[in-house]
Amino acid sequence: MHLVLTKISDFCITMNQRQLFLQHVAQTSPAPLALEIVKAEGCTLWDVNGKAYLDLISGISVCNMGHRHPKVVAAIKEQSDKYLHLLVYGEYVETPQVAYAKFLSDHLPASLNCVYFTNSGAEATEGAMKLAKRVSGRTEIVAFQHSYHGSTQGALSVMGDEYWRNAFRPLLPGIRHLTYNDLTQLNQITKSTACVIAETVQAEKGVNIPLKGWLQALRNRCNETGTLLILDEIQAGFGRTGTLWAFDQYGIVPDILLLGKALGGGMPLGAFIASHSLMATLTRDPVLGHITTFGGHPVCCAAGLAGMKALVEEKRVDEVFHKTGLFKTLLKNRLIKDVRSAGLLIAVEFESFDINKKIIDRCIENGLITDWFLFAPECMRIAPPLVISEEEIRTACDIIIRACEG
């Protein structure tokens, strides 16, 4: 009798929490998942009823090293015993910020040696756009169709989809959207263009990979016109695509790099990174040319540094292509039209969004968390923690195939 009462009590609490969630937490869709997760570890989430879910999206590429990696948790606890917030970013010398900026610089090309920490990837986009205008003295910005760089006003202006932009116009002027992978349009980048912003791999398009030579041609055109090249690796960075940085695979180096998501090891953190000489332009005329209160929060930087160190020390990037191959080998079904990948950023394409959504819902019912892509809703998103095991990959693929079969 006691056990039955406990379950009923838990159920009542859950229903109440769900109602409070719907009433008091701003909603981003009319049908949120509303899963009440009470614990997460590695690649697994548990809800309030004790049901386990295998996480195939890692918080949208945030938890690269899994949920609550022991070294990340230890770093958070250690830093929280020292200090939390002190003053607006850039005023005090805070050891976690300095250490993380140095570690990032040590693992990037020499020209990317100065880090501006923000709270999110969208804020990194905003800061990079300001930096490009300040350095170049120009105002035009070139972006690409089906690109995603965040949802704030400036980031929304360069987003490559009118469905999301239209309701919030007027947006920033001087934005030109070109077609990703189209060599013939690169001549629209001119000496009036302050910067070009591009995802190294277009994630929300359902993993759209740059064609051979296209990124190099883009880099060359930017060089010819004195235009800054901003590469967005907010989703593609930190080993997700099989190399530490996705641009490593294409033989180019951006002028400004955008990072976020996995940057914080599960904590909120973003960054735009450039050379020290470029970044210095934000310090004068006007002073405080870009400022943030909480960007580079010491606990977030401590967590991110611990996560990146674990990524490097455990050599997780070396395992990415093997694990990708296992997914592609196992994901075969008559309903699956295609499987595209950039490392462990994988799009499983179906005939339509309706079919994809039914399969996603079945997966969730059967204990597997997956999702769809903003600009490719017919594609299932697979972006698991890089620490996912072969056994977990086989389990995940088995659930997906069974969901395809109804």
ZANUTOR-465774 format. One record per residue: residue number from 1; chain; y, x, z of N, C-alpha, C in turn. Coordinates in steps of 0.1 Angstrom, whole numbers. Each point is the difference from the previous one (the first is absolute). Last residue first. Example, Ala and Ser with C-alpha at 12.3 -4.5 7.8 and 13.67 -1.06 7.14 Angstrom:
REM ZANUTOR-465774
num;chaine;ny;nx;nz;cay;cax;caz;cy;cx;cz
2;A;-22;128;71;11;9;0;11;-8;8
1;A;-57;3;-1;12;-9;0;12;9;0
//
This chain:
REM ZANUTOR-465774
num;chaine;ny;nx;nz;cay;cax;caz;cy;cx;cz
406;A;8;74;-372;2;-13;7;-9;-3;12
405;A;8;40;-30;-12;-9;-4;1;-14;7
404;A;32;35;9;1;-3;-15;-11;-10;-4
403;A;-1;17;44;11;-10;-2;2;-4;-14
402;A;-31;34;10;-5;-13;5;11;-11;-2
401;A;12;44;-9;-9;-5;-11;-5;-14;4
400;A;27;22;32;8;-4;-12;-9;-6;-11
399;A;-20;19;39;7;-13;3;8;-5;-12
398;A;-22;42;-4;-10;-11;1;7;-13;3
397;A;27;38;0;-4;-4;-13;-10;-11;0
396;A;12;19;42;11;-7;-7;-3;-5;-14
395;A;-32;27;23;1;-14;6;11;-8;-6
394;A;-5;45;-14;-11;-8;-5;1;-14;6
393;A;31;31;16;3;-4;-14;-11;-9;-6
392;A;-6;18;43;10;-11;0;4;-4;-14
391;A;-30;36;5;-6;-12;5;10;-12;0
390;A;16;43;-10;-8;-5;-11;-7;-13;4
389;A;45;10;27;-13;7;-3;-7;-6;-12
388;A;55;5;14;-11;-9;-2;-13;7;-3
387;A;46;17;7;-11;4;9;-12;-9;-2
386;A;44;-6;-21;-8;11;-6;-12;4;8
385;A;19;-50;0;3;12;7;-8;11;-7
384;A;7;-38;-33;-5;1;13;5;13;7
383;A;9;-33;-41;7;12;4;-4;3;14
382;A;-6;-38;-42;-9;8;8;8;13;3
381;A;11;-53;-22;4;13;5;-10;7;9
380;A;-3;-37;-43;-2;2;14;4;14;4
379;A;19;-32;-42;-8;12;4;-1;1;15
378;A;25;-33;-26;-14;-1;-4;-9;11;4
377;A;48;-1;6;-7;-9;10;-14;-3;-4
376;A;39;35;-10;-13;-2;-7;-8;-9;9
375;A;43;14;13;3;-2;-15;-14;-1;-7
374;A;-1;4;48;12;-9;-3;1;-2;-15
373;A;-48;8;22;11;8;-3;12;-9;-5
372;A;-43;-10;36;3;1;-14;13;8;-2
371;A;-42;1;40;13;-6;-3;1;1;-16
370;A;-37;6;47;5;6;-12;12;-9;-4
369;A;-40;7;42;15;-2;-3;3;6;-13
368;A;-47;-20;23;6;11;-8;14;-4;-3
367;A;-35;-28;23;3;12;8;5;11;-8
366;A;-12;-46;-15;-12;8;3;4;13;6
365;A;34;-31;-12;-10;-8;8;-12;8;4
364;A;31;20;-29;5;-1;13;-9;-8;9
363;A;-11;3;-45;-2;13;6;5;-1;15
362;A;7;-37;-27;-14;1;4;-3;13;7
361;A;43;-7;-18;-2;-9;11;-15;1;5
360;A;11;24;-39;7;6;12;-3;-8;12
359;A;-14;-18;-41;-9;11;4;6;7;13
358;A;25;-34;-20;-12;-6;6;-9;11;5
357;A;39;13;-23;3;-5;13;-12;-6;6
356;A;-4;16;-44;2;11;9;2;-5;14
355;A;-2;-32;-35;-13;6;3;1;11;10
354;A;40;-19;-14;-8;-10;7;-14;6;4
353;A;30;25;-27;3;1;14;-8;-10;8
352;A;-21;18;-45;12;-7;4;2;2;15
351;A;-35;23;-25;6;-8;-11;13;-6;4
350;A;-14;45;26;-7;-13;-3;7;-7;-11
349;A;-1;54;23;6;-11;-8;-10;-11;-3
348;A;11;41;37;-12;-7;-6;6;-12;-7
347;A;22;49;18;2;-14;-4;-13;-5;-7
346;A;16;44;36;-9;-6;-10;4;-15;-2
345;A;10;50;25;9;-12;-3;-7;-6;-12
344;A;-17;41;18;-3;-12;8;11;-11;0
343;A;0;33;-41;-7;3;13;-4;-13;7
342;A;20;-14;-36;7;12;2;-5;5;13
341;A;-21;-40;-36;2;8;13;10;12;-2
340;A;-25;-51;-20;9;11;-3;3;7;13
339;A;-36;-37;-24;3;7;13;8;12;-3
338;A;-14;-51;-26;3;14;0;2;5;14
337;A;-17;-44;-10;4;5;-14;2;14;0
336;A;-31;-34;32;10;11;0;2;5;-14
335;A;-31;-35;10;13;-5;2;11;12;0
334;A;-48;8;-4;5;-7;-12;14;-5;1
333;A;-15;43;28;-4;-14;0;6;-6;-12
332;A;0;48;31;-4;-4;-13;-5;-15;1
331;A;16;42;32;7;-12;-3;-2;-5;-15
330;A;-19;41;20;-5;-12;7;6;-13;-4
329;A;14;44;-16;-14;-2;-4;-5;-13;5
328;A;44;13;12;-1;-4;-15;-14;-2;-4
327;A;8;16;44;6;-14;-1;-3;-4;-15
326;A;-10;44;9;-10;-9;6;5;-15;-1
325;A;29;34;-14;-11;-1;-10;-11;-9;6
324;A;36;11;27;5;-8;-11;-12;-3;-9
323;A;-7;31;34;0;-14;5;5;-10;-10
322;A;2;46;-12;-14;-4;2;-1;-14;5
321;A;43;19;-4;-6;-3;-13;-15;-4;1
320;A;24;13;41;5;-13;-7;-7;-3;-13
319;A;-4;38;33;-10;-10;-1;3;-12;-8
318;A;30;38;12;-11;5;-8;-11;-10;-3
317;A;37;-9;29;4;-1;-14;-12;5;-9
316;A;-3;4;48;-3;-13;-5;4;-2;-15
315;A;-1;38;36;-2;1;-14;-4;-13;-7
314;A;13;14;47;-13;-6;-3;-3;-1;-15
313;A;42;18;15;-11;8;7;-14;-6;-3
312;A;39;-22;-18;-1;14;-6;-12;7;6
311;A;12;-43;17;-4;-1;-14;-3;13;-6
310;A;17;0;44;-14;-4;-1;-5;-2;-14
309;A;46;9;6;-8;12;4;-15;-4;0
308;A;30;-35;-7;-1;9;-12;-8;13;3
307;A;7;-31;36;-8;-6;-11;-2;9;-12
306;A;29;12;36;-14;1;4;-10;-5;-11
305;A;47;-4;-7;-4;14;-1;-15;1;4
304;A;19;-42;5;-1;3;-14;-5;15;-2
303;A;10;-16;44;-12;-7;-5;-2;4;-15
302;A;39;16;20;-11;6;7;-13;-6;-5
301;A;39;-20;-15;-1;14;-6;-12;7;6
300;A;12;-42;19;-5;-2;-14;-3;14;-7
299;A;21;0;42;-14;-4;2;-7;-2;-14
298;A;47;11;1;-9;11;5;-14;-4;2
297;A;33;-22;-37;-2;-2;14;-10;10;5
296;A;23;-7;-44;-5;13;5;-2;-2;15
295;A;32;-35;-15;-8;8;-9;-5;13;6
294;A;29;-36;20;-13;3;4;-9;8;-9
293;A;48;-10;-8;-2;1;15;-13;5;3
292;A;28;12;-45;-10;-9;5;-1;2;15
291;A;32;15;-48;-3;1;14;-10;-11;4
290;A;31;29;-41;-12;-9;2;-4;1;14
289;A;40;20;-11;-2;-6;-13;-13;-9;0
288;A;28;28;34;-9;-11;2;-3;-8;-12
287;A;43;25;-8;-10;4;10;-8;-12;3
286;A;20;-3;-48;3;0;14;-10;7;9
285;A;12;23;-18;6;-8;-10;-7;-13;-4
284;A;-32;33;25;15;1;-1;5;-10;-11
283;A;-47;7;12;6;4;13;15;0;-1
282;A;-34;-9;-36;2;-11;9;8;3;13
281;A;-14;33;-33;12;-8;-5;2;-13;8
280;A;-37;32;6;13;3;7;11;-8;-4
279;A;-44;-2;-20;2;-8;11;13;3;8
278;A;-12;26;-38;3;-14;-4;3;-8;12
277;A;-13;44;8;13;0;-7;4;-15;-4
276;A;-43;10;19;10;0;10;14;-1;-7
275;A;-41;-23;-25;4;14;4;11;-1;10
274;A;-31;-41;1;6;7;-11;3;14;4
273;A;-23;-52;17;-1;15;1;6;6;-13
272;A;-5;-49;32;3;6;-13;3;15;2
271;A;-29;-40;31;8;13;-2;4;1;-15
270;A;-23;-34;45;1;3;-15;8;13;-1
269;A;-29;-33;40;7;12;-4;1;1;-15
268;A;-25;-29;44;10;-2;-10;8;13;-3
267;A;-52;2;16;13;-4;6;10;-1;-11
266;A;-44;14;-9;-1;-13;6;12;-5;7
265;A;-1;43;-21;-13;-1;7;-3;-13;6
264;A;39;14;-28;1;-2;14;-13;0;8
263;A;4;4;-49;9;10;6;0;0;15
262;A;-21;-32;-32;-8;9;7;7;11;7
261;A;31;-34;-19;-13;-4;3;-8;10;8
260;A;38;20;-29;0;-10;10;-14;-3;3
259;A;36;32;-35;-12;-2;8;2;-11;10
258;A;24;25;-48;0;-11;10;-14;-1;7
257;A;32;41;-27;-14;-6;2;2;-11;11
256;A;32;30;-38;-1;-7;13;-13;-7;1
255;A;6;28;-36;12;5;7;1;-7;14
254;A;-48;8;-25;12;-8;-1;11;7;7
253;A;-42;21;-28;5;-1;14;12;-8;-1
252;A;-49;9;-31;15;-1;1;4;-1;15
251;A;-46;0;-22;7;12;-3;15;-1;0
250;A;-38;-31;11;7;-2;-12;9;11;-4
249;A;-27;-8;41;-10;-1;-11;7;0;-14
248;A;24;1;43;-8;13;-2;-9;-1;-12
247;A;25;-38;17;6;8;-10;-7;14;-3
246;A;-14;-30;36;-4;-4;-13;6;8;-12
245;A;-10;19;49;11;-7;-6;-5;-4;-14
244;A;-33;19;26;9;-3;11;12;-9;-5
243;A;-43;-7;-28;7;13;4;11;-4;10
242;A;-28;-34;-13;-9;10;-2;6;14;1
241;A;21;-45;8;-5;1;-14;-9;12;-3
240;A;18;-9;44;-5;-13;-5;-6;2;-14
239;A;24;34;30;-14;0;-4;-6;-12;-6
238;A;47;5;15;-9;3;11;-15;-1;-4
237;A;35;-29;-30;0;13;6;-11;2;11
236;A;13;-40;-28;-9;9;-6;-1;14;7
235;A;29;-38;13;-14;-4;0;-9;11;-4
234;A;45;9;0;-1;-7;13;-15;-5;1
233;A;25;29;-34;-14;1;4;-2;-7;14
232;A;38;5;-42;-3;-8;11;-15;2;2
231;A;41;31;-24;-14;-6;-1;-4;-7;13
230;A;47;16;-30;-6;-4;13;-14;-5;-2
229;A;38;32;-27;-12;-7;-1;-5;-3;14
228;A;51;10;-24;-10;3;10;-12;-9;-1
227;A;33;20;-40;-3;-12;8;-10;3;11
226;A;21;25;-40;5;3;14;-2;-12;9
225;A;-15;6;-47;12;-8;3;6;2;13
224;A;-40;23;-15;9;1;-11;13;-7;3
223;A;-36;-2;31;6;13;-1;11;1;-10
222;A;-26;-39;2;10;0;11;6;14;1
221;A;-33;-6;-32;12;-8;-4;10;0;12
220;A;-42;21;7;8;7;-10;13;-7;-3
219;A;-31;-22;28;6;12;7;9;7;-10
218;A;-26;-33;-18;11;-6;8;7;11;8
217;A;-37;12;-25;11;-4;-9;11;-6;7
216;A;-39;10;24;7;12;-4;11;-2;-9
215;A;-26;-37;13;8;5;11;7;13;-3
214;A;-30;-17;-33;12;-9;2;9;5;11
213;A;-43;20;-15;12;5;-6;12;-9;3
212;A;-46;-23;4;1;14;-1;13;4;-7
211;A;0;-46;26;-7;6;-11;2;15;-1
210;A;2;-30;47;8;6;-11;-9;6;-11
209;A;-16;-41;31;0;14;0;9;5;-12
208;A;-8;-46;31;4;4;-13;3;15;0
207;A;-18;-38;34;-3;14;-2;2;4;-15
206;A;14;-42;16;-14;0;0;-5;14;-4
205;A;45;-13;8;-3;-4;-13;-16;0;-1
204;A;22;16;39;0;-14;-1;-3;-6;-13
203;A;3;49;6;-11;-7;8;0;-15;-2
202;A;14;44;-30;5;-13;3;-10;-8;8
201;A;9;54;0;-10;-10;-5;6;-14;4
200;A;31;31;5;-9;9;-7;-12;-7;-5
199;A;46;-24;6;-12;2;7;-8;10;-7
198;A;54;-2;-5;-13;-4;-6;-11;2;11
197;A;57;4;-14;-9;-2;11;-13;-6;-6
196;A;47;29;-16;-11;-8;-4;-10;-1;12
195;A;56;11;-4;-13;3;4;-10;-10;-7
194;A;47;4;-11;0;8;12;-14;4;4
193;A;23;-10;-50;-11;-5;10;0;9;12
192;A;27;5;-41;6;-10;9;-10;-4;11
191;A;-11;29;-36;8;7;9;9;-9;9
190;A;-47;-20;-19;11;7;-6;8;8;11
189;A;-47;-31;-15;5;8;11;11;9;-6
188;A;-24;-26;-29;10;-9;7;5;7;13
187;A;-35;18;-28;13;4;-5;11;-9;6
186;A;-47;-8;8;6;11;9;13;4;-5
185;A;-32;-32;-20;11;-5;7;7;11;8
184;A;-40;6;-26;11;-3;-9;12;-5;7
183;A;-43;10;21;8;12;-3;12;-4;-8
182;A;-29;-29;36;5;-1;-14;9;12;-3
181;A;-22;-10;44;-9;6;-10;5;-1;-15
180;A;23;-34;32;-8;11;5;-10;4;-10
179;A;47;-25;-10;-14;-2;1;-7;12;4
178;A;51;-13;16;-7;4;-12;-15;-3;2
177;A;51;-15;22;-14;0;1;-7;4;-13
176;A;51;6;26;-7;-1;-12;-15;1;2
175;A;49;-9;29;-14;3;0;-6;-3;-13
174;A;47;-7;17;-3;13;-6;-15;4;1
173;A;21;-34;37;3;2;-14;-5;13;-5
172;A;-20;-30;43;8;12;-4;2;0;-15
171;A;-9;-48;15;-5;12;6;9;12;-4
170;A;6;-58;5;2;13;-8;-5;12;8
169;A;-32;-32;4;11;5;-8;13;-5;5
168;A;-47;-9;14;9;7;9;12;6;-8
167;A;-39;-25;-18;6;-8;11;10;7;8
166;A;-24;23;-36;9;-10;-5;7;-8;12
165;A;-35;37;2;14;3;0;9;-12;-1
164;A;-49;-2;-2;5;4;14;15;2;0
163;A;-20;-10;-42;-4;-11;9;5;3;14
162;A;5;32;-35;11;-9;1;-4;-12;10
161;A;-16;53;-2;-5;-13;-3;10;-11;4
160;A;-2;52;9;-2;-4;-14;-6;-13;-2
159;A;35;25;37;-13;-5;-1;-2;-5;-15
158;A;41;17;19;-8;9;-9;-14;-5;-1
157;A;31;-23;27;7;1;-13;-8;9;-9
156;A;-14;-6;45;-3;-12;-8;6;2;-14
155;A;10;32;32;-14;2;-5;-4;-12;-9
154;A;42;-2;21;0;10;-10;-14;2;-6
153;A;5;-33;34;8;-3;-11;0;11;-11
152;A;-44;-3;30;14;-1;4;9;-1;-13
151;A;-49;5;1;6;-13;-2;14;-1;5
150;A;-37;40;-23;5;-6;12;8;-13;-3
149;A;-21;27;-34;6;10;8;5;-5;13
148;A;-31;-9;-49;3;-6;13;5;11;9
147;A;-8;-14;-57;0;10;11;4;-7;13
146;A;-4;-19;-46;-12;0;8;0;11;10
145;A;34;11;-37;-6;-13;2;-13;2;9
144;A;38;36;6;-10;-4;-9;-5;-14;3
143;A;49;32;5;-12;-3;7;-10;-6;-10
142;A;52;27;4;-11;-5;-8;-12;-2;9
141;A;56;1;8;-13;4;5;-10;-6;-10
140;A;57;14;3;-11;-7;-6;-13;5;6
139;A;43;18;13;-3;-13;6;-13;-6;-6
138;A;25;53;9;-3;-10;-10;-5;-13;8
137;A;9;45;18;12;-6;-3;-1;-11;-11
136;A;-34;30;23;3;0;-15;14;-5;-3
135;A;-17;3;46;-2;13;-6;5;0;-15
134;A;0;-41;25;10;9;6;-1;14;-7
133;A;-30;-34;-12;13;-4;-5;10;11;6
132;A;-44;4;14;1;3;-15;14;-3;-5
131;A;-10;-11;45;0;14;-2;2;4;-15
130;A;-7;-45;12;14;4;5;1;15;-3
129;A;-42;-18;-8;10;-5;-10;14;4;4
128;A;-34;10;31;-1;8;-12;9;-4;-11
127;A;-3;-25;40;6;13;2;0;8;-12
126;A;-22;-41;-2;14;-2;2;7;13;1
125;A;-47;0;1;5;-3;-14;15;-1;1
124;A;-21;4;40;0;13;-7;5;-2;-14
123;A;-6;-37;26;12;7;4;0;14;-6
122;A;-38;-26;-8;12;-7;-6;13;7;4
121;A;-41;14;21;1;5;-14;12;-7;-7
120;A;5;6;53;-10;-6;-10;2;6;-13
119;A;26;14;38;-9;-9;7;-11;-5;-9
118;A;23;49;-8;5;-14;1;-11;-8;8
117;A;15;56;-10;-9;-10;4;7;-14;1
116;A;6;47;-29;8;-10;7;-10;-12;4
115;A;-5;56;-15;-6;-14;2;11;-9;7
114;A;-8;48;-32;9;-6;10;-3;-15;1
113;A;-20;32;-31;-1;7;13;9;-6;10
112;A;-18;1;-52;0;-11;9;-1;4;14
111;A;-2;32;-35;13;-7;-2;1;-13;9
110;A;-40;28;-2;11;7;7;13;-8;-1
109;A;-47;-27;-2;7;11;-8;12;5;7
108;A;-35;-20;33;7;-5;-12;6;11;-8
107;A;-21;2;45;-10;-5;-9;6;-7;-13
106;A;27;20;35;-11;10;-2;-10;-5;-10
105;A;33;-30;16;6;10;-10;-10;11;-3
104;A;-12;-32;33;1;-6;-13;5;10;-11
103;A;0;14;44;-14;-1;-4;0;-7;-14
102;A;42;3;22;-5;14;-4;-14;-1;-6
101;A;18;-39;18;8;4;-12;-5;13;-5
100;A;-17;-15;41;-6;-7;-11;7;3;-13
99;A;16;20;40;-14;5;-3;-6;-8;-12
98;A;43;-13;16;0;13;-5;-14;5;-5
97;A;4;-41;23;6;-1;-13;-1;14;-7
96;A;-15;-3;45;-9;-6;-10;6;-1;-14
95;A;28;19;36;-12;8;-5;-9;-7;-9
94;A;53;-7;5;-12;-7;6;-12;7;-6
93;A;56;6;5;-12;8;-5;-12;-7;7
92;A;46;-28;-9;-8;9;9;-11;7;-7
91;A;27;-28;-27;10;6;10;-7;10;9
90;A;-20;-29;-36;7;12;-5;10;6;10
89;A;-16;-52;5;-7;11;-7;10;11;-5
88;A;12;-30;43;-2;-2;-14;-5;13;-7
87;A;-13;-2;50;13;-2;-6;-3;-2;-15
86;A;-37;-2;33;11;8;6;14;-4;-5
85;A;-55;-21;5;12;1;-8;11;8;8
84;A;-43;9;21;-1;-9;-11;13;1;-8
83;A;-29;36;34;12;-8;-3;-3;-9;-12
82;A;-35;22;28;12;9;0;13;-7;-2
81;A;-45;-20;0;2;5;13;13;9;1
80;A;-15;-18;-41;6;-10;8;2;4;14
79;A;-22;29;-31;14;-1;-2;7;-10;9
78;A;-48;5;2;7;12;5;15;-1;-2
77;A;-27;-35;-16;0;0;14;8;12;6
76;A;-7;-3;-47;9;-11;5;1;1;15
75;A;-31;29;-20;14;4;-2;10;-10;4
74;A;-46;-11;3;3;10;10;15;5;-2
73;A;-18;-30;-32;2;-7;13;4;10;11
72;A;-11;18;-42;12;-8;-1;3;-6;13
71;A;-40;22;-4;10;9;1;14;-6;-2
70;A;-40;-27;-4;2;6;14;11;10;1
69;A;1;-42;-34;-7;13;0;3;7;13
68;A;9;-48;-16;0;7;13;-8;13;-1
67;A;-8;-25;-43;8;-6;11;-3;8;13
66;A;-4;24;-49;-6;-11;8;9;-5;11
65;A;14;32;-32;-10;6;8;-7;-10;9
64;A;33;-15;-30;-8;9;-8;-11;6;8
63;A;33;-41;6;-9;7;9;-10;9;-8
62;A;34;-25;-24;6;6;11;-9;9;8
61;A;-6;-30;-41;0;15;-1;7;7;11
60;A;-6;-49;2;6;4;-12;3;15;0
59;A;-27;-16;34;14;-4;2;9;3;-11
58;A;-47;8;-6;6;9;10;15;-3;3
57;A;-38;-20;-29;14;2;-4;8;9;9
56;A;-46;-17;6;0;7;-13;14;2;-5
55;A;-30;-10;48;14;0;-6;0;8;-13
54;A;-37;-31;30;1;14;-6;13;-1;-8
53;A;-13;-30;44;4;0;-14;1;14;-5
52;A;-22;-33;44;4;13;-6;3;-2;-15
51;A;1;-34;46;-5;2;-13;5;13;-6
50;A;10;-22;44;-9;11;-1;-6;3;-14
49;A;36;-31;15;-14;-6;2;-11;11;-1
48;A;46;9;-9;0;-5;14;-13;-5;4
47;A;0;36;-40;9;-11;4;-3;-5;14
46;A;-5;50;-26;-7;-11;7;10;-11;3
45;A;-8;45;-37;9;-8;8;-9;-11;7
44;A;-8;52;-26;-4;-13;5;11;-7;8
43;A;-5;47;-18;1;-9;-11;-3;-14;4
42;A;15;33;37;-6;5;-12;3;-9;-12
41;A;11;-26;40;-5;13;2;-7;5;-13
40;A;29;-44;28;-3;7;-13;-4;14;3
39;A;10;-54;24;-4;14;1;-2;6;-14
38;A;15;-45;8;2;5;13;-4;14;2
37;A;15;-41;-39;-7;13;2;4;6;14
36;A;2;-48;-28;5;6;12;-8;12;4
35;A;14;-26;-48;-11;5;8;6;6;12
34;A;24;-23;-38;-1;-4;14;-12;4;7
33;A;19;0;-48;-14;1;4;-2;-4;15
32;A;40;-21;-29;-4;13;5;-14;0;5
31;A;31;-31;-31;-14;0;4;-4;13;5
30;A;44;-10;-18;-4;-13;6;-14;-1;5
29;A;31;46;0;-7;-9;-10;-4;-13;7
28;A;24;33;24;3;6;-14;-8;-8;-11
27;A;21;-10;54;-12;0;-9;5;5;-14
26;A;16;6;55;5;-4;-14;-12;3;-9
25;A;-6;-14;51;0;13;-8;3;-4;-15
24;A;-4;-35;33;10;10;5;1;13;-7
23;A;-31;-39;-8;13;-6;3;11;11;2
22;A;-46;10;-10;6;-8;-11;14;-5;3
21;A;-24;24;34;2;8;-12;7;-7;-11
20;A;-15;-25;37;12;8;3;4;10;-11
19;A;-40;-25;-5;11;-9;-1;13;8;3
18;A;-40;23;6;3;-2;-14;12;-9;-2
17;A;-15;8;44;6;12;-6;3;-2;-15
16;A;-24;-34;22;14;1;5;7;12;-6
15;A;-45;-5;-9;7;-10;-6;15;0;4
14;A;-29;29;22;2;4;-14;8;-10;-7
13;A;-12;-9;44;10;10;0;3;4;-15
12;A;-35;-30;7;13;-6;3;11;10;-1
11;A;-44;16;-3;4;-8;-12;14;-6;2
10;A;-20;22;36;4;9;-10;5;-7;-12
9;A;-19;-26;33;13;5;4;6;10;-10
8;A;-43;-17;-7;9;-10;-2;14;5;4
7;A;-35;28;9;2;-1;-14;10;-10;-4
6;A;-13;4;45;7;12;-4;4;-1;-15
5;A;-28;-33;18;14;-2;4;8;12;-4
4;A;-46;3;-7;6;-10;-9;14;-2;3
3;A;-24;28;28;2;7;-13;6;-10;-9
2;A;-13;-16;43;12;9;1;3;6;-14
1;A;-39;-26;5;12;-8;0;13;9;0
//
